[in-house]
């Protein structure tokens, strides 16, 4: 017997929201999130807010760029901090 599409709940939809907005989900998971957002006004409102926030950050970053000292600190932390992701 073949199961129909899996319906996700609000928690799962919001847990996957950033991956969905960044187009990092499989087509099946992306469709599940999209289906949930189409049916759930509260989650859709969160999605719209997060989309607007990401656009704001992108525009601000593009307009200003990150200061060189910040880039250097981030790179050093990633390369040399053993607790940072990818650190030694």
Rosetta constraint file for C-alpha pairs under 8 A:
AtomPair CA 5 CA 32 HARMONIC 7.79 0.50
AtomPair CA 6 CA 32 HARMONIC 7.08 0.50
AtomPair CA 7 CA 32 HARMONIC 6.41 0.50
AtomPair CA 7 CA 36 HARMONIC 7.34 0.50
AtomPair CA 8 CA 12 HARMONIC 5.99 0.50
AtomPair CA 8 CA 13 HARMONIC 6.37 0.50
AtomPair CA 8 CA 32 HARMONIC 6.57 0.50
AtomPair CA 8 CA 33 HARMONIC 7.18 0.50
AtomPair CA 8 CA 36 HARMONIC 6.69 0.50
AtomPair CA 9 CA 13 HARMONIC 6.17 0.50
AtomPair CA 9 CA 36 HARMONIC 7.36 0.50
AtomPair CA 10 CA 14 HARMONIC 6.05 0.50
AtomPair CA 10 CA 36 HARMONIC 7.63 0.50
AtomPair CA 10 CA 43 HARMONIC 6.71 0.50
AtomPair CA 11 CA 15 HARMONIC 5.99 0.50
AtomPair CA 12 CA 16 HARMONIC 6.21 0.50
AtomPair CA 13 CA 17 HARMONIC 5.96 0.50
AtomPair CA 13 CA 33 HARMONIC 5.44 0.50
AtomPair CA 13 CA 36 HARMONIC 6.93 0.50
AtomPair CA 13 CA 37 HARMONIC 7.78 0.50
AtomPair CA 13 CA 43 HARMONIC 7.68 0.50
AtomPair CA 14 CA 18 HARMONIC 7.97 0.50
AtomPair CA 14 CA 43 HARMONIC 7.08 0.50
AtomPair CA 16 CA 20 HARMONIC 6.06 0.50
AtomPair CA 16 CA 33 HARMONIC 7.58 0.50
AtomPair CA 17 CA 21 HARMONIC 6.08 0.50
AtomPair CA 17 CA 33 HARMONIC 7.58 0.50
AtomPair CA 17 CA 47 HARMONIC 7.07 0.50
AtomPair CA 18 CA 22 HARMONIC 6.01 0.50
AtomPair CA 19 CA 23 HARMONIC 6.04 0.50
AtomPair CA 19 CA 24 HARMONIC 4.94 0.50
AtomPair CA 19 CA 25 HARMONIC 5.95 0.50
AtomPair CA 20 CA 24 HARMONIC 6.04 0.50
AtomPair CA 20 CA 25 HARMONIC 5.84 0.50
AtomPair CA 20 CA 30 HARMONIC 5.93 0.50
AtomPair CA 20 CA 33 HARMONIC 7.24 0.50
AtomPair CA 21 CA 51 HARMONIC 7.20 0.50
AtomPair CA 23 CA 30 HARMONIC 7.71 0.50
AtomPair CA 25 CA 29 HARMONIC 5.83 0.50
AtomPair CA 25 CA 30 HARMONIC 5.47 0.50
AtomPair CA 26 CA 30 HARMONIC 6.02 0.50
AtomPair CA 27 CA 31 HARMONIC 6.09 0.50
AtomPair CA 28 CA 32 HARMONIC 6.35 0.50
AtomPair CA 29 CA 33 HARMONIC 6.29 0.50
AtomPair CA 30 CA 34 HARMONIC 6.09 0.50
AtomPair CA 31 CA 35 HARMONIC 5.93 0.50
AtomPair CA 32 CA 36 HARMONIC 6.19 0.50
AtomPair CA 33 CA 37 HARMONIC 6.15 0.50
AtomPair CA 34 CA 38 HARMONIC 6.14 0.50
AtomPair CA 35 CA 39 HARMONIC 6.51 0.50
AtomPair CA 36 CA 40 HARMONIC 5.96 0.50
AtomPair CA 36 CA 43 HARMONIC 7.95 0.50
AtomPair CA 37 CA 41 HARMONIC 7.00 0.50
AtomPair CA 37 CA 43 HARMONIC 5.86 0.50
AtomPair CA 37 CA 44 HARMONIC 4.94 0.50
AtomPair CA 37 CA 47 HARMONIC 7.87 0.50
AtomPair CA 38 CA 44 HARMONIC 7.07 0.50
AtomPair CA 40 CA 44 HARMONIC 6.12 0.50
AtomPair CA 41 CA 45 HARMONIC 6.10 0.50
AtomPair CA 42 CA 46 HARMONIC 6.45 0.50
AtomPair CA 43 CA 47 HARMONIC 6.13 0.50
AtomPair CA 44 CA 48 HARMONIC 6.12 0.50
AtomPair CA 45 CA 49 HARMONIC 6.22 0.50
AtomPair CA 46 CA 50 HARMONIC 6.11 0.50
AtomPair CA 47 CA 51 HARMONIC 6.01 0.50
AtomPair CA 48 CA 52 HARMONIC 6.17 0.50
AtomPair CA 49 CA 53 HARMONIC 6.09 0.50
AtomPair CA 50 CA 54 HARMONIC 6.05 0.50
AtomPair CA 51 CA 55 HARMONIC 6.22 0.50
AtomPair CA 52 CA 56 HARMONIC 6.15 0.50
AtomPair CA 53 CA 57 HARMONIC 6.22 0.50
AtomPair CA 54 CA 58 HARMONIC 6.05 0.50
AtomPair CA 55 CA 59 HARMONIC 6.05 0.50
AtomPair CA 56 CA 60 HARMONIC 6.04 0.50
AtomPair CA 57 CA 61 HARMONIC 5.95 0.50
AtomPair CA 58 CA 62 HARMONIC 6.01 0.50
AtomPair CA 59 CA 63 HARMONIC 6.02 0.50
AtomPair CA 60 CA 64 HARMONIC 6.00 0.50
AtomPair CA 60 CA 65 HARMONIC 7.64 0.50
AtomPair CA 61 CA 65 HARMONIC 4.85 0.50
AtomPair CA 61 CA 66 HARMONIC 6.70 0.50
AtomPair CA 66 CA 70 HARMONIC 6.59 0.50
AtomPair CA 66 CA 71 HARMONIC 6.64 0.50
AtomPair CA 67 CA 71 HARMONIC 6.49 0.50
AtomPair CA 68 CA 72 HARMONIC 6.17 0.50
AtomPair CA 69 CA 73 HARMONIC 6.17 0.50
AtomPair CA 70 CA 74 HARMONIC 6.16 0.50
AtomPair CA 71 CA 75 HARMONIC 6.13 0.50
AtomPair CA 72 CA 76 HARMONIC 6.08 0.50
AtomPair CA 73 CA 77 HARMONIC 6.05 0.50
AtomPair CA 74 CA 78 HARMONIC 6.15 0.50
AtomPair CA 75 CA 79 HARMONIC 6.08 0.50
AtomPair CA 76 CA 80 HARMONIC 5.67 0.50
AtomPair CA 76 CA 81 HARMONIC 7.45 0.50
AtomPair CA 77 CA 81 HARMONIC 5.01 0.50
AtomPair CA 77 CA 84 HARMONIC 6.67 0.50
AtomPair CA 77 CA 87 HARMONIC 7.59 0.50
AtomPair CA 78 CA 84 HARMONIC 5.66 0.50
AtomPair CA 78 CA 85 HARMONIC 6.55 0.50
AtomPair CA 78 CA 86 HARMONIC 6.23 0.50
AtomPair CA 78 CA 87 HARMONIC 5.44 0.50
AtomPair CA 79 CA 86 HARMONIC 6.99 0.50
AtomPair CA 79 CA 87 HARMONIC 5.18 0.50
AtomPair CA 79 CA 88 HARMONIC 6.93 0.50
AtomPair CA 80 CA 87 HARMONIC 5.63 0.50
AtomPair CA 80 CA 88 HARMONIC 6.14 0.50
AtomPair CA 81 CA 87 HARMONIC 5.17 0.50
AtomPair CA 81 CA 88 HARMONIC 6.59 0.50
AtomPair CA 82 CA 86 HARMONIC 7.79 0.50
AtomPair CA 82 CA 87 HARMONIC 4.44 0.50
AtomPair CA 82 CA 88 HARMONIC 4.66 0.50
AtomPair CA 83 CA 87 HARMONIC 6.29 0.50
AtomPair CA 83 CA 88 HARMONIC 7.98 0.50
